[in-house]
């Protein structure tokens, strides 16, 4: 497979290839994401390509094209047509939809389908689907751009199993569940046993988001019963820090950490509570599974798949959050059972299995048989094709 993952832009603004190191060893701040869709680029030995490079002619050194495009954008608020010849080296594209550039991404995949019909185009949204829904309230064109994008792809990947019926109602393009790849073998090196954990509760997520209030409240309730425990909260750069709920508790503010450091940090905590997001992949929960730290949290994909016994639904299950936290502290057998189950399940997300699932989807598209693409179910904590 000659593969490219194409986003509107990348952190470097340049093409990234996993020649020197895999994405999970890259600089997560300035180079590439360690556990996001860049993982496909590593798993499939492809290229991570910014669409802006095609638009501005950067891959060909066409200075005039760049100048012309910038003039077009300034005058018309949109780009002029640009050559797609660079794409001739690929037979498969994973196009990543970003609502902030939804129109441009939708127009791009529509052009590829028309002008390069031999290329398989698979789409996936980069923002959590719950977050995408919020953007529709701000501007209805955001929903229209998403639908246009969906309609222009051969297939859409959903990384959240529960969203498929909802998303499928928007489009005739098949939407399939493919778990997001995760560097399970590498991350699991940070595993710590219960005896190595500290008496801490990490409340994950951006404190500016309203859903995290449930996590703060639950951690406070746990601390009332277990005063020896300290609450930990991350200070995220350029994001307001709301400590109203925990201001009278014993808590620590932790400086934002790059991924590998964050893995080490997660491994130290006894419990993670994450009510921050909904209808999302659940990166933190995947990291928790790798590090042996149980996560009690809202309905992200990794939470429900890796920690099904600790899954809650925010306010309506609020009392359950603190109850599960107390049980994890007091019941060693339960703690070790859910931690080990998550570690075993995490292997089903690794790169090797990602390549198999993704390649099968591409074959189904080429054979016009996406309807036969399998559904996946857990059997003995292994994700297998439904029989």
LINGITA-V656232 format. One record per backbone hydrogen bond with DSSP energy under -0.5 kcal/mol. NH is the residue of the N-H (numbers start at 1). CO is the residue of the C=O. Records with the same first field share a line. If there is no record, write none. Layout:
NH->CO, CO
//
This chain:
3->1
4->92
5->47
6->4, 94
7->5, 49
16->48
18->46
19->17
20->17
25->22
26->23
28->26
31->27
32->27
39->36
40->37
41->37
42->38
43->39
44->40
45->42
46->41
47->3
48->16
49->5, 47
51->7
52->8
53->50
54->50, 51
55->51
56->52
57->53, 54
58->53
59->53
60->57
61->57
62->57
63->61
66->62
67->63
68->64
69->65
70->66
71->67
72->68
73->69
74->70
75->71
76->72
77->72, 73
78->72
87->84
88->85
89->86
90->87
91->2
92->2
93->120
94->4
95->93, 122
96->6, 94
97->95, 124
101->98
102->99
105->101
106->102
107->103
108->104
109->105
110->106
111->107
112->108
113->109
114->110
115->111
116->112
119->116
120->91
122->93, 120
123->155
124->95
126->97
127->97
129->279
130->278, 279
131->128
132->128
133->129
134->130
135->131, 132
136->132, 133
137->133, 134
138->134
139->135
142->139
143->139, 140
144->140
145->141
146->142
147->143
148->144
149->145
150->146
151->147
152->148, 149
153->149, 150
154->121
155->121
156->174
157->123
158->176
159->157
163->160
164->161
167->163
168->164
169->165, 166
170->167
171->167, 168
174->154
176->156, 174
178->158, 176
182->349
184->182
187->183
188->184
189->186
190->187
191->188
192->291
196->193
197->194
198->268
200->198
201->230
202->271
203->201, 232
204->202, 273
207->205
209->206
212->209
213->210
214->211
215->211
216->212
217->213
218->214
219->215
220->216
221->217
222->218
223->219
224->220
225->221
226->222
229->226
230->199
231->250
232->201
233->252
234->203
235->254
236->234
239->236
242->240
243->241
247->243, 244
249->246
251->249
252->231
254->233, 252
256->235
262->258
263->259
264->260
265->261
266->262
267->263
268->264, 265
269->265, 266
270->198, 200
271->200
272->294
273->202
274->296
279->299
286->282
287->283
288->284
289->285
290->286
291->287
292->288
293->288
294->292
296->272, 294
297->295, 310
298->274
300->298
301->280
302->281
304->300
305->301
306->302
307->302, 303
310->307
311->308
312->297
316->313
317->314
318->315
320->317
321->317, 318
322->318
323->319
324->320
325->321
326->322
327->323
328->324
329->325
330->326
331->327
332->330
335->331
336->332
337->333
338->334
339->335
340->336
341->337
342->338
343->339
344->340
345->341
346->342
347->343, 344
348->345
349->346
350->347
354->350
355->351
356->352
357->353
358->354
359->355
360->356
361->357
362->358
363->359
364->360
365->361
366->362
367->363
368->365
369->364
372->369
373->370
377->384
379->382
382->379
384->377, 382
386->375
//
